[in-house]
Amino acid sequence: MDLAVVAASSTATANRLLQNPRRAVHPARSVECRTSAYDSRVSAEVVTTWGVVLDLDEDAADPTLDAMSLRRQAACWFEAARRAYFDRCPRLATLLREQVAGLAVSAEQIGPLPSGPYRGGVMVAVSVAEVRTSSFDMALRIRLTADHDAPPASGRCTVALVRDADGAVVRIPREIRDEFIALELGASAWL
């Protein structure tokens, strides 16, 4: 295919997307693309491997929780899954000890959870999705195992390494990034 045709095709698609950002059709493939600020349906329909998956038993799922209590419980599940992930990162633990630092979680977001009572267990998965020198983002998926028709909830948070003494952000070295990559590449649990 001629490079000029590809450029014109890409420009036309970009212009259509700018005119109607919620819907665009790629001219060469007739594939419809949809975009939105936060559409959990898109990420919930993708099945992929996750760095850590916790399979919580039925006792962890209290069917009497109301919507607000369920959101608080989901935040606790996210925290437990993060801890399980960090337990598999010995280089990160060494760096935190050497720097006398801790992990600061911010910008935690959890998408919509199924409404109404639920029964059965819960599967919670986390992975490091993006690593920067000052912080990293973790992705979350929560699936209620007994409610197969309910879409899973997705979420994200940002984690920084912060020195205890002065609150300064500790630079994330390449070795920690490599440790995250190795954990992700070795992942075998699907959700």
C-alpha distance (Angstrom), angle and dihedral (degrees) to the residues before:
residue distance angle dihedral
M1 . . .
D2 3.78 . .
L3 3.82 114.7 .
A4 3.83 90.9 -131.4
V5 3.84 90.0 56.4
V6 3.79 91.2 50.5
A7 3.81 91.7 48.9
A8 3.82 92.1 47.9
S9 3.81 90.8 47.5
S10 3.81 92.0 49.9
T11 3.80 91.4 46.6
A12 3.81 91.7 50.2
T13 3.82 91.2 49.6
A14 3.80 91.4 47.7
N15 3.82 91.0 49.7
R16 3.82 91.9 50.3
L17 3.81 89.9 48.8
L18 3.80 90.7 51.0
Q19 3.81 91.3 49.7
N20 3.81 93.2 48.4
P21 3.82 109.3 14.4
R22 3.80 94.3 -178.0
R23 3.81 94.8 60.2
A24 3.79 135.7 26.7
V25 3.79 133.2 159.1
H26 3.80 120.7 -146.6
P27 3.84 104.9 -129.8
A28 3.81 97.8 -144.4
R29 3.78 97.0 48.7
S30 3.81 105.0 23.6
V31 3.79 88.0 -131.5
E32 3.77 116.3 153.7
C33 3.80 115.8 -135.3
R34 3.79 122.3 -163.5
T35 3.76 126.4 -165.4
S36 3.78 135.4 -173.4
A37 3.79 139.2 159.7
Y38 3.81 94.1 -101.8
D39 3.77 118.0 -3.7
S40 3.79 108.8 170.5
R41 3.82 90.8 -176.6
V42 3.79 91.1 71.4
S43 3.80 95.4 51.7
A44 3.81 92.7 37.9
E45 3.80 92.3 59.0
V46 3.79 93.0 55.9
V47 3.80 115.7 90.2
T48 3.77 112.9 -157.4
T49 3.78 142.3 147.8
W50 3.80 118.3 -83.0
G51 3.80 129.9 -154.3
V52 3.80 93.0 -126.0
V53 3.81 129.4 11.6
L54 3.79 120.4 -172.7
D55 3.79 116.0 -160.6
L56 3.79 103.3 -157.9
D57 3.78 115.8 -160.8
E58 3.78 126.3 -119.9
D59 3.80 92.0 -90.4
A60 3.81 89.0 66.6
A61 3.80 91.2 60.2
D62 3.78 109.7 72.5
P63 3.84 108.5 -167.8
T64 3.81 91.5 -157.6
L65 3.83 95.2 65.9
D66 3.79 115.5 120.5
A67 3.81 120.9 -142.2
M68 3.83 95.4 -89.6
S69 3.81 93.0 46.6
L70 3.80 89.9 47.7
R71 3.83 90.2 54.4
R72 3.82 90.0 51.1
Q73 3.80 89.7 47.8
A74 3.82 90.3 49.7
A75 3.83 89.3 53.8
C76 3.83 88.6 52.2
W77 3.82 90.5 49.8
F78 3.82 89.2 50.2
E79 3.82 89.9 52.0
A80 3.82 92.5 48.2
A81 3.81 91.4 49.8
R82 3.82 91.3 48.8
R83 3.82 90.0 52.0
A84 3.81 90.5 50.0
Y85 3.81 89.4 50.4
F86 3.81 93.3 49.2
D87 3.82 90.2 47.9
R88 3.82 85.9 66.1
C89 3.82 92.4 54.7
P90 3.83 109.0 80.0
R91 3.83 93.4 167.5
L92 3.80 90.1 55.0
A93 3.82 90.5 50.0
T94 3.82 90.3 50.4
L95 3.81 91.9 49.4
L96 3.81 91.7 49.6
R97 3.83 90.6 50.9
E98 3.81 93.3 46.9
Q99 3.81 93.6 47.3
V100 3.84 93.4 38.8
A101 3.78 86.9 -128.5
G102 3.78 139.9 141.4
L103 3.78 137.5 -151.9
A104 3.81 117.0 -95.5
V105 3.81 114.6 -159.7
S106 3.81 118.3 -157.4
A107 3.80 140.8 161.1
E108 3.80 92.1 33.0
Q109 3.78 111.4 -179.7
I110 3.78 127.7 177.6
G111 3.78 119.0 -173.5
P112 3.78 125.7 -133.4
L113 3.79 116.2 -50.4
P114 3.81 123.5 -149.2
S115 3.77 111.4 -85.4
G116 3.77 125.3 -129.0
P117 3.77 130.5 31.7
Y118 3.76 118.4 -34.7
R119 3.76 132.4 -164.2
G120 3.75 135.1 -157.2
G121 3.75 132.2 28.5
V122 3.76 134.7 -32.3
M123 3.79 130.7 -131.0
V124 3.80 116.2 -153.9
A125 3.81 121.3 -171.7
V126 3.80 131.5 -174.9
S127 3.79 134.9 -178.2
V128 3.76 136.1 170.7
A129 3.79 104.2 -106.7
E130 3.81 102.7 179.2
V131 3.81 134.4 11.9
R132 3.79 124.5 -157.9
T133 3.80 128.7 173.3
S134 3.82 91.4 -104.6
S135 3.82 102.2 35.8
F136 3.79 145.8 -13.1
D137 3.79 134.9 -132.3
M138 3.77 124.2 -129.5
A139 3.80 124.6 -156.7
L140 3.81 123.1 -145.1
R141 3.79 135.4 -159.0
I142 3.82 123.7 -174.9
R143 3.80 118.1 -170.3
L144 3.79 123.9 -178.4
T145 3.80 101.5 -139.7
A146 3.81 98.9 -153.1
D147 3.82 95.0 47.3
H148 3.80 99.2 66.2
D149 3.81 93.2 170.2
A150 3.80 93.9 53.1
P151 3.80 112.3 96.4
P152 3.78 114.5 -122.9
A153 3.78 120.6 -108.0
S154 3.78 117.8 -117.8
G155 3.78 129.2 -159.1
R156 3.79 147.8 162.4
C157 3.76 141.4 -151.2
T158 3.78 138.0 -176.9
V159 3.81 120.1 -126.3
A160 3.80 125.9 -164.3
L161 3.79 130.8 -176.6
V162 3.81 106.9 -123.0
R163 3.82 125.7 -170.8
D164 3.84 111.6 -123.4
A165 3.81 96.5 -141.8
D166 3.80 101.2 53.6
G167 3.82 106.4 5.6
A168 3.81 91.8 -117.2
V169 3.79 117.3 154.4
V170 3.81 112.1 -112.2
R171 3.81 115.4 -135.2
I172 3.81 112.4 -114.5
P173 3.81 107.3 -125.4
R174 3.80 125.4 -142.9
E175 3.84 90.9 -106.5
I176 3.82 90.9 63.9
R177 3.80 91.3 47.7
D178 3.80 88.7 50.2
E179 3.81 90.1 49.8
F180 3.81 90.4 54.0
I181 3.82 90.8 47.7
A182 3.81 91.6 49.8
L183 3.80 90.8 50.5
E184 3.80 91.4 49.6
L185 3.81 93.1 46.6
G186 3.80 90.4 50.5
A187 3.81 92.6 49.8
S188 3.78 115.0 121.9
A189 3.82 103.5 164.9
W190 3.81 114.5 103.8
L191 3.79 125.5 -155.1
